[in-house]
Each structure stands twice: as C-alpha cells, then as structure tokens.
Amino acid sequence: MGQNLKHTLYEGDWLRLVRIGHWEACERTHGQGMAVIVIAVTPADEVLFVEQYRIPLGSRTVEMPAGLVGDDHAQDTLVDAARRELIEETGWSPGKVDVLLVGPTSSGMSNERIAFVRARDLTKVGDGGGVDSEDITVHAVPRAEAPAWLMRKQAEGFELDLKLWAGLWMIDRNPDGSDAK
C-alpha cells in the first residue's frame, strides 16, 4: 500500500477509522472536524468549568465548555459554535468572542482540530446543563482558587482535561504571551 493511500477500515455515525500507509488514524465524520473550547470568566471573576460523564474514559471529567463546530449547523463558524456551546452548557452568554488559537488535539491519532476561544462580557441567560442527555454540571470557581480546585477534583477521582491549564493561562494572555486586556 502506498504511503499516501487512504483506506477506510470502519465508519460509524461520528468517526471513521482509516489506514494511511501503515498508520491507523481516526477522523470525524460529522461537522467540520473542528471543536471549540471556551475560556470564560464571569463578572464575579469565576472561571466556568463543566463536569460530565465521558463514556470513552468511563469517568466523570472536568473541562472548559466545548463542542463540535458544524455538528447541527452547516454554516457554523468557530464564534457561532463557541457562543452556542457556552450558553447550552453553562447558561452564560458572551458579549464578545475571540478565536485565539487552532491546532490538533491528538496529532498522532486524529485529524480533529480544536480552537481555543475567549468569551468576555458574560451575561447569565439560563441554567446550562447541556442538551439532550449531556447531564452537565456547571462549576463557577473563583479564578484565584481554580488550580487548587482542579487538583482537588482530580484527587476525588475526576479526569481533568489537560487543555484546562492552557485555558487558565489564556484568561489573561494571548497565545504569544502578550497581555490579553
């Protein structure tokens, strides 16, 4: 098999397993192959986190609000998806949304890319909790206490999305290290 030939090994509703040369990889089949992670701080200086059960891990996780781009909306943009997911998952609506950085989530396994998005000027518009069967618990944690809170959650048995640490860093900084204010 040639190095650039792609062969589908399996295709489901959301994912496709492919072989490219000798390498096996996973591709998203739904939406645009892109996700957003939303960095959001309330007017009370609380970082918004979401907790939910993740079937692939068999565990509850703590993450920043996130979701797929274009999964139910063909003309979705990164900003549209970030705004929608933040409202659905947390009940907070952003006045301003800035796309900070786009890159792969697991470049050795998947073609999925994720965009870090900063949401500002938040207004409470609902309870959050997600849609359908997401069963999301919203946590608004004082920013100064967020790293210690996360480590306590890990000690309690929660899985922590490692992108949390990049998100915390980008509350106040742009990806190039400059001041975000």
N, C-alpha and C positions, 0 to 999 in steps of 0.2 A: 504494500500500500504506500503511495507517495506521501511525502511529508505534509503536503497541503490538502490532501483529500479528506473530506469530512464524511463520516458515515454515522447515521443515526442508529444508536443501539436501543433506545427506548424513548417514547414520547408520551407524556401524560397531559393532564389539563393545564399544569402550570410550569412544568420543567421538561427538558429534553436532555437525555444523556447521549453524548456524541464521542466518537473516536476521531481524532485528528492525528494522522500518522500513528504513532504508538501511544499518544496521550489521550486519556479519557477526561472529559470535562462536562460540566452541566451548563445549560443555557436556559434562560427564562423564555417561555413561550407566550406569556400574557403581558400586555402592556408594552413598554418601551425598553425593557431590560435595565431599567433605572429605578432607583429608590431615592427617597429623601430622608434625612434625619434632621429634625428640627430642634435647634438650640433656642430655648425660650425661657425668659425670666419675667416673673410677674412684677407689677408695680410695687409690691411689697418686698422685692429683691429675693424672691424664692425661685429656685430652678425647678422646672417641671420635668418630672420623670414619670414613666408609665411602667406598671407591673402587669405581666400576663404570663399565662402558661404557654410554653412553646413545645409543641409535640416533638420536633426533632431532638430536642435536648431532654425531654421527659422531666422538665423542671420549670418552675416559675423564674422569670427573668426580670431584671430592671434595665430599662432602656430609656433613651430620649424618644419622644414621639417620632414615628416614622411610618413610611408606607410606600407603596409602588406608584410610579408615575404612569398614568395611562391605563391602569387596570380596568377601570369602568368608564373612562372619559377619553375618547380617542384623541382629542385636541389638547390634552393636558400639557401644561408646562410645569417646570420644576416649582415655580412660585405657586401655581394653582394647586398642585399636589400638596405642597407644604402647608398652605393655608387650610385646605380641606382636612388633612390628617390632624393638624393641631386642634381644630375645632372638634372633629369627631372623637379624638382620643382624650382630650383634656378639657374641652368646653371653653377654651380661651381662643379669641380671635385676634390675629395680629393686625396692627395698623400699617406696619412696614415689614417687608420680607426681602432679605438679601441673600443671593446664592454666593457662597464663599469658596467652595472647592468641590470638584468632581473627580472621583477616582475609583479604582476597583475595590471590591470588598474582600475577595479571596482570589487573587490573580492566578493561583496555581490550580484552582478548581472550577471557577465560574466566570462567565462573561459579565456578570452583574456589576454595575457601577452604582455608587451612591453619591449623592450631593449633600454636603453639609450646608444647611440653610439657617441663617439667624433671623428670628422673628422678634420684632420690637413693638412697643406701644400696644401691649396686650389689653384686651377688654374681656371680662367674663361674660359669656353668652349662653352657657349651658353647663351641664354636669360632666360631659365627656363620657368615658367608659367604652367607646368604640361602637362599632356597628355589628349587626348580626350576632354571631356567637363569640366575639372577641373577648368579652369579660375582662376589660382593662380596669385596673385600679390606678387612680391618679395620685401622685405624691407631689406636693409643693414643699420643697425643702429649702430653708434659709441658705443662701449661697455660701456663706462662711462655714456652714456645717455640712455641706454636700459631700465632700470626700470622706469624712468620717462616717456619715450616714450610710454611704455606699458600702464601706468596708463592714459596717455592722450588718447590712443586708446580706453580704457575702458570707459572713460568719453564721448567719441564720440559715444558710443553705441556698440562697438565691444565686443564679448565674448572673454575672454582670457583663453587659455588652462592653467590650474594650473601647469602642468608639466613644463611650461616655467621657473618658479622660480627654480626648481631643475636643469634644464638645465643651467641656468645662473650660479648657484653655481658650477656646474661641469665643467665649462670652465677651471677653474684653479685648481680644486681639484678632487681627486679620491673619490669614494663613502665612503672610510674610513676616509676622511678628510685630507689625505696626499697631498702634493704638486704634481700637475699633470705634472710639467715641467721636 
